[in-house]
């Protein structure tokens, strides 16, 4: 029996992870659940799954949570509580959204656990620090992003040597604005940006998908996970979202992973690795799959992808700046302060203020994040005044 800690259990990844656990009875046991503030939903999950521990990041909500959980379930509360339950199980699912997921990532790896990582921001913002924690005996990262899970599966067809990889190809759906030119994107609405054609995700990730920043972050993540240079990482738009990513080997062979879009497949892969789930998710009906299209991304209309490559190649704290500035810009778009095209403009302005900095420890990551957010807020204010 593999024990599981679900951090961010009330979000999209967490709830789908629970579906996976139910689909493989006897193989997986949830022993810890954690969320930021969704106490009622968290308590309902606890009554259903009977974990040993539940955690809520907001300490003011602890009394309400204690009233609702089953007898004998330990309640943890406060800023460090989500990281605390990361060491409670064999596998830790990090489904926390944004930079706030970093303490969970580090706690899981420092404890020598398998980390099912859906929080790409922590790896991107703190890459050098996370890589050191990854060296802890027993620690490993299994990516939950559909693209990186696909790459992980494709790479099992090779020997594991990086020099046999000719290139990695990350596929992108293109989001709701695929095919539009920059001039067509000056007045897009929030509802349009949130209308993803393929995936059902939270608002921040959905906006990142609309700008292709999500794919840019995945480029940096692929570099960190698999040690492949940026020159060998390519993004291609694939609107059907059936080919989730591909690896081209040095002998010319290309291996891809195909399935219908269903996040329960990569979640299950990470939870059960090296075994496979017995319940299939995302099964294809080949008789109804009539075409697979591929096209190059438009880096003028979707400048965030270009900026991500630039930040990745800068190394050091530049990816942390990219991630923090993007979070500020997306929040400004979501609250109506910033237009959609302004997201990339704010990120570019913030990166323009970046001074090369090496990341040595968590304090350095936090300081880089603070500086980048401040630079991004200034850029948002400047853009708003100019408008």
C-alpha positions in Angstrom: 0.0 0.0 0.0 1.4 3.4 -1.0 0.6 6.2 1.3 -0.3 9.6 -0.2 -0.3 13.2 1.1 -2.4 15.6 -1.0 -1.4 19.2 -0.5 -3.8 21.5 -2.2 -6.4 18.8 -2.0 -9.4 21.1 -2.6 -8.1 22.4 -6.0 -8.3 20.9 -9.4 -5.3 18.6 -9.1 -6.2 17.5 -5.6 -9.8 16.6 -6.4 -8.7 14.6 -9.5 -6.0 12.9 -7.4 -8.8 11.7 -5.1 -10.6 10.3 -8.2 -7.4 8.4 -9.0 -7.2 7.0 -5.4 -10.7 5.8 -5.6 -10.0 4.1 -9.0 -7.2 2.0 -7.6 -8.6 0.7 -4.3 -6.1 -1.2 -2.1 -3.1 0.3 -3.8 -3.2 3.9 -2.5 -4.1 5.4 0.9 -4.5 9.1 1.6 -3.0 9.8 5.0 -2.8 13.6 4.9 -4.8 16.4 3.3 -4.0 20.1 3.1 -5.5 23.3 1.8 -5.1 27.0 2.1 -8.6 28.2 3.2 -11.3 25.9 1.8 -12.2 24.4 5.2 -15.6 23.0 4.5 -14.5 21.1 1.4 -11.3 20.0 3.2 -13.4 18.7 6.1 -15.7 16.8 3.7 -12.7 15.2 2.1 -11.4 14.2 5.6 -14.7 12.6 6.5 -14.7 10.6 3.3 -11.0 9.5 3.2 -10.3 9.4 7.0 -6.7 10.7 6.9 -4.4 10.8 9.9 -3.7 14.5 9.4 -5.4 17.6 7.8 -3.7 21.0 7.5 -5.0 24.4 6.8 -2.7 27.3 6.0 -4.9 30.0 7.6 -4.6 29.5 11.4 -7.8 31.4 12.0 -9.7 28.6 10.3 -8.4 25.8 12.5 -11.2 25.8 15.1 -13.8 25.5 12.3 -11.9 22.7 10.8 -11.5 20.8 14.1 -15.3 20.9 14.5 -15.9 19.1 11.2 -13.2 16.4 10.9 -13.6 12.8 12.1 -12.5 12.0 15.7 -8.8 11.1 15.9 -7.8 13.2 12.9 -5.0 15.6 13.8 -5.5 19.2 12.7 -2.4 21.3 11.8 -2.7 25.0 11.1 -0.5 28.0 10.1 1.9 28.9 7.3 4.1 25.9 7.8 1.4 23.3 8.2 1.2 22.4 4.5 4.9 21.7 4.4 4.6 19.7 7.6 2.3 17.1 6.1 4.7 16.7 3.1 6.7 14.2 5.1 3.6 12.2 6.2 3.5 9.8 3.2 5.4 7.8 0.6 4.2 10.1 -2.2 3.4 13.8 -1.8 1.2 15.5 -4.4 2.0 19.2 -4.5 -1.1 20.9 -6.1 -0.6 24.3 -4.4 -1.0 27.1 -6.9 1.9 29.5 -7.5 5.1 30.4 -5.6 3.4 29.4 -2.3 4.1 25.7 -3.3 7.9 26.1 -2.7 7.9 25.1 1.0 6.0 21.9 0.2 8.3 21.0 -2.6 11.4 21.4 -0.5 9.9 19.7 2.5 9.0 16.6 0.5 12.4 16.4 -1.1 14.3 17.1 2.1 12.4 14.2 3.7 13.4 11.8 0.9 9.9 11.4 -0.5 8.6 11.0 -4.0 7.1 14.4 -5.1 4.3 14.3 -7.6 4.8 17.9 -8.7 1.9 19.9 -10.2 3.4 23.1 -8.8 5.9 24.0 -11.6 6.5 27.5 -10.1 8.5 26.2 -7.2 10.9 24.3 -9.5 11.2 27.3 -11.8 11.6 30.0 -9.2 14.0 28.0 -7.0 15.6 25.7 -9.5 19.1 25.6 -8.0 17.8 25.2 -4.4 15.3 22.5 -5.5 18.0 20.6 -7.4 20.1 20.4 -4.2 17.1 19.1 -2.2 16.5 16.6 -5.0 19.9 15.0 -4.2 18.5 13.8 -0.9 18.5 9.9 -0.8 15.1 8.6 -1.7 13.9 12.0 -3.1 12.6 12.0 -6.6 10.3 14.2 -8.7 7.5 12.8 -10.9 6.0 15.6 -12.9 2.2 15.8 -13.0 2.0 18.4 -15.8 0.7 16.4 -18.8 3.6 17.5 -21.0 6.4 16.6 -18.6 4.7 13.3 -17.6 4.6 12.5 -21.3 8.3 13.3 -21.6 9.0 11.1 -18.6 7.2 8.2 -20.2 8.9 8.8 -23.6 12.3 8.9 -22.1 11.8 5.4 -20.7 12.3 4.3 -24.3 15.9 5.3 -24.2 18.9 4.5 -22.0 18.6 7.6 -19.8 21.7 9.3 -21.3 21.0 13.0 -22.1 23.3 13.0 -25.1 21.0 10.5 -26.9 18.2 13.1 -26.9 18.2 15.2 -30.1 15.4 17.4 -28.9 12.4 17.5 -26.6 9.1 18.7 -28.2 6.5 20.2 -25.8 3.1 20.5 -27.3 0.8 23.5 -26.6 -2.9 23.6 -27.3 -2.6 27.3 -28.3 -5.2 28.3 -25.8 -8.3 30.3 -26.6 -6.5 32.8 -28.9 -4.7 30.4 -31.2 -4.3 31.8 -34.7 -4.9 35.4 -33.7 -2.3 38.1 -34.4 -1.2 40.6 -31.9 -3.4 43.3 -33.4 -6.4 41.0 -32.8 -5.6 40.8 -29.1 -5.8 44.4 -28.0 -9.3 44.2 -26.4 -9.8 40.6 -25.3 -12.0 40.1 -22.3 -11.5 38.1 -19.1 -14.2 35.6 -20.1 -12.5 35.0 -23.5 -9.1 34.4 -21.8 -10.7 32.0 -19.3 -12.4 30.0 -22.1 -9.8 27.3 -22.6 -10.7 25.0 -25.5 -9.3 21.8 -24.1 -8.5 21.8 -20.4 -10.4 22.7 -17.2 -8.0 24.5 -14.9 -7.9 27.2 -12.3 -8.0 30.9 -13.4 -4.3 31.6 -13.0 -3.1 28.6 -15.0 -5.8 29.2 -17.6 -4.6 32.8 -18.2 -1.0 31.5 -18.4 -2.2 29.1 -21.1 -3.9 32.0 -23.0 -0.6 33.9 -23.1 1.6 30.8 -23.6 3.4 31.7 -20.4 2.4 28.3 -19.1 4.3 26.7 -21.9 7.3 29.0 -21.3 7.4 27.9 -17.7 7.2 24.3 -18.9 10.3 24.9 -21.1 12.2 26.0 -18.0 10.8 23.1 -16.0 11.8 20.6 -18.7 15.3 22.0 -18.6 15.4 21.5 -14.8 13.8 18.1 -14.8 15.7 16.4 -17.7 18.9 18.4 -18.0 18.4 19.2 -21.7 19.7 22.5 -23.0 17.2 25.2 -24.2 18.5 24.8 -27.7 17.1 21.3 -27.7 13.7 22.2 -26.2 11.1 23.1 -28.8 7.4 24.2 -28.4 4.9 23.4 -31.1 1.2 24.2 -31.1 -1.1 21.1 -31.3 -4.7 22.1 -30.9 -6.2 18.6 -30.5 -4.1 18.1 -27.3 -3.8 14.4 -28.0 0.0 14.3 -28.4 1.1 15.5 -25.0 4.8 15.7 -25.9 7.5 14.0 -27.8 11.2 13.0 -27.6 13.3 12.8 -30.7 16.4 10.6 -30.2 19.7 10.9 -31.9 19.0 8.1 -34.3 16.0 9.9 -35.7 13.3 8.0 -33.8 10.6 10.1 -32.3 8.6 8.7 -29.3 5.4 10.5 -28.3 2.7 9.9 -25.6 -0.9 10.1 -26.8 -4.2 10.1 -25.0 -7.3 12.2 -24.6 -6.8 15.2 -22.3 -7.4 13.9 -18.8 -5.2 15.0 -15.9 -6.0 11.9 -13.9 -3.7 9.9 -16.2 -0.5 11.9 -15.3 -1.6 12.1 -11.7 -2.0 8.3 -11.6 1.3 7.8 -13.3 3.1 9.8 -10.7 1.3 8.1 -7.8 1.8 4.5 -9.0 5.2 4.8 -10.7 6.9 2.5 -11.8 3.7 0.6 -12.0 0.6 1.7 -13.9 -3.0 2.3 -12.8 -5.4 -0.5 -13.6 -8.1 2.0 -14.3 -7.7 3.7 -17.8 -8.0 7.4 -18.2 -7.9 9.3 -21.5 -8.3 6.3 -23.7 -8.4 7.2 -27.5 -10.9 6.0 -30.0 -8.7 5.7 -33.0 -11.7 5.4 -35.4 -12.8 8.9 -34.5 -9.3 10.6 -34.4 -9.3 12.0 -37.9 -6.4 14.5 -37.8 -3.5 15.8 -35.7 -2.4 19.3 -36.5 0.9 21.0 -35.6 2.1 24.6 -36.1 4.7 27.0 -34.9 3.8 29.4 -32.1 3.6 33.1 -32.9 6.2 34.8 -30.6 5.0 38.3 -31.5 1.4 37.7 -30.4 2.5 35.5 -27.5 5.6 37.2 -26.3 5.5 35.5 -22.9 6.9 32.3 -24.5 9.9 34.3 -25.9 10.5 35.9 -22.5 10.5 32.6 -20.8 13.3 31.3 -23.1 15.2 34.5 -22.4 14.9 34.2 -18.6 15.8 30.5 -18.7 19.0 31.2 -20.6 19.9 33.9 -18.1 19.8 31.3 -15.3 20.4 32.4 -11.7 17.4 34.2 -10.3 16.0 35.3 -13.7 13.4 32.5 -13.8 12.3 33.5 -10.3 11.8 37.1 -11.6 9.9 35.8 -14.6 7.6 33.7 -12.4 7.0 36.5 -9.8 6.4 39.2 -12.4 4.0 37.0 -14.2 2.0 36.3 -11.1 1.6 40.0 -10.4 0.7 40.7 -14.0 -1.9 37.9 -14.2 -3.5 39.1 -10.9 -3.7 42.6 -12.3 -5.4 41.2 -15.4 -7.8 39.1 -13.4 -8.9 42.1 -11.3 -9.4 44.3 -14.4 -6.4 46.6 -13.8 -4.3 45.4 -16.8 -5.2 44.5 -20.4 -4.3 41.1 -21.6 -1.4 42.3 -23.8 -0.2 44.2 -20.7 0.7 40.9 -19.0 3.7 40.3 -21.3 4.6 44.0 -21.3 4.8 44.0 -17.4 6.9 40.8 -17.4 9.3 42.3 -19.9 9.6 45.5 -17.9 10.3 43.6 -14.8 12.9 41.5 -16.4 14.5 44.6 -17.7 15.2 45.6 -14.1 16.8 42.3 -13.3 20.5 42.2 -12.2 22.3 38.8 -12.5 22.0 37.0 -9.2 22.9 33.5 -8.2 20.4 31.6 -6.0 22.1 29.9 -3.0 19.3 29.3 -0.5 15.6 29.9 0.2 16.3 33.4 1.5 17.8 34.3 -1.8 14.8 32.9 -3.6 12.4 34.9 -1.4 14.4 38.1 -1.9 14.4 37.6 -5.7 10.7 37.0 -5.6 10.2 40.2 -3.5 12.2 42.4 -5.8 10.6 41.0 -8.9 7.1 41.6 -7.5 8.0 45.1 -6.6 9.3 45.8 -10.1 6.2 44.2 -11.6 3.9 46.4 -9.5 5.7 49.5 -10.6 5.4 48.3 -14.2 1.6 47.7 -13.7 1.2 51.2 -12.2 3.2 52.7 -15.1 1.1 50.9 -17.7 -2.1 52.0 -16.0 -1.1 55.6 -15.9 0.0 55.5 -19.6 -3.4 54.0 -20.5 
